[in-house]
Amino acid sequence: FFDNLRRKGIPILTHNIELLKTFALQFPLVRHVAVSSATRKDIEENLHTAHITDIIKEGISYEDHLGIKRKPAPDMYLYALKKLDIRANECIAFEDSMSGVISATSAGIRCIALPNALTARQDFSSATFVIPSGTNRDPQTILKKLGFLL
């Protein structure tokens, strides 16, 4: 199912991809990383298919470290923080599934939930806040809501 969606241009993630591109334009010095429960191969294919390899240059997979648990465990995010040498309060996670939100928030990272057609009915109550599909996804508004000074 997902491979078919990916071949068709990942239609369920279009708004998320546009948000990422807007963030990259408005904040070119911010580092973007994909933390995914997918295989390394799938992460690379997804980034390539979405045409965002110029923005996301780093991907973290459960395959990257022996014994790392997939989402909803916080392991992948904790590994990413250690590998990138950053603190949880220095980053923001954007997740489109309940397991991703739980993973990020369990690692101490503020997480914005971006539900899509497949995940809209999931419980996102542990997210810092939720941006429903079809609503404004402006980076400046998001950062202000998180308390970042611009």
N, C-alpha and C positions, 0 to 999 in steps of 0.2 A: 504494500500500500504506500509506504513512505517513499520507496524508490520511484514509484509512478508519479507521485507528487513532485519529487525532486526533478525528474526528467521534464516535467511540464513547467518548471520555473518557480517552484515553491510558492504557489499562490496564497497559501494560508499565512505566509510570513512577510508579505509585501510591505505592510505598514511598519513592521519591525525593522526591515532592511532600510526603509526610507528614514526611520528615526536614527539608525546607526550612521547613515551617510550624512544626515544633518548635524549630528553630534560631531562627526569628524571634520566637517566644514567649519563649524562654529568654534570648535576647540581642538585645533590641529595638534596640540602637544599632548593630548590625553591618549594613553595607551589602551587599546581595546584587545581583549582576550576572550576566546570562546572556551567555556568550561562546559563540557558535554559528556553525558553518559554513553555516547556513541563510541565506536572504534575510531582510532586515529585516521584510518582510511576514509571512513564516512564523514568525519569532521572536515578533512581536506576537500573531499568531493562537494560537501554542502557549501563550504566557503567559496569554492571555485564556481559552482553552479549559480550561486547568489551574486557573483561578481563583486566580492568584498575582500578578496585576498590582499588588496592594497591597503585596507583598513585594519583588518584583523590578521596580524602576522604571527600570532601565537595561539595555539589550541592546546587545551588540557583534556586528556582522555583518561579513563580509568586504566587504560593499558600503560600509562606512563610510569607507574610505580607499583611494584609488587605488593599485593594485599590491599590496594586502595579500593574502597567500597564506592559503588555507584550511588547517585542521588536516590533517595532523599538523605542519605548519610552526608555529613558535612565534609567528608574526607577530600573530595576533589577540590572544593574551594579552599580548604586548609592547605592542601598541597600547592595550589596555585599561589596563595599568599606567600608561602615559604619560598617557592621557586622564584617568584617575581620580587621577593624581598620588600613587600608592602604590608601595611597593617590593614585590618578589616575596616577601620574607620576612614581609610583613605580611598575606598572604592565603593562602587555601586554595582549591584547585579541587576540585570534585567532578565526575568524568567517568564516563560509562557505556560508553565505547568506547576501544579501544586508540589510535586516532588522537588522541582528546581527551587521554588521559593523556600521550602523547608530546608533544603541543603544550604542555601546561601545564608538564611537568617540564623541557622544553627551554627554557622561559622562566624557569626557576629557581623555579617555584612548587611547593610541596608539593601533591601530588595524591592524593586518595582515590578509588579505583576503586569504582564501584557497578554491577557487571555486571547486565544484565537478561537476559531469555529470548533475545533476539536476539544478545547480545554475550558471553554466558557463556564461550564457548570461545576468546575472543581472549586474546592475551598481555598481561597487565597487570603484568609483572615490573618495569616502570619506575615504577610507582605507589609512593607512600610506603607505603601498605598497601591491601589490598582488603577490602571488606565484602561478602561474598556475599549474594545475594538470600535473604531470609527470616531473616537474622540480625539481632541487635540493632543499631539505628542511633540510639543515644542521643548527642546533641550533647556532653554533658559527658564521656562516655567517649571520644569521638573527640578532643576537645580535650586531654584528659589524655594520650592515646596520642601526640599530637603534641608534648607537652611544654609546653603552655600552663598557666600557673598559674591556678587558678580560686578 
